[in-house]
Amino acid sequence: MQKQPDPFKLSFFRQLIPHRQMTLTLSEPKQQAYQRLEAAFADEIFLGGGFWQRSQRYWGHINGNQFILHGPKAYRQFCFRTRGSLDSQGEQLVVQLLIQLSRRDIYGLLYTLIVLLVALPIVLSWWGVQLMPLYLGFIYGMVQWHLSHYSTEISKLVANIISDIPLDSASY
């Protein structure tokens, strides 16, 4: 029996990208979960849009027992790429999620870091060099906060889709 390669094994450089790995255990049949994900991904998924909350857009596709979910796409917000897999273990459905920053946001962060590393020492001289850890720590903290917040939202969204809970009634 040949061991299957781990679809979520990250290379050294991909491990440098902020990410979260999560495992959901649900009591839904695998085929039913596949059909519900396929139906949800047929159109875009809109969440929020209340008085204080801007609407967020998710979209994705499913191929076999693996799926990709993108989002949230909203104004001035990081967007994430979630890779998921569906596996049956007895009566349980195990959903593994890998949530990472989207490539667009990774390139945007790299561009910002390059500008900071080049411009701050030139513009602010010695103070720019001294304050560099503060700026870099702030950016790192914001990325980690967004990743923590939205990884919870994304895992709840996937669980609600698979469990057939209406997305309007679930609070995100």
Disulfide bonds with the S-S distance in Angstrom:
none
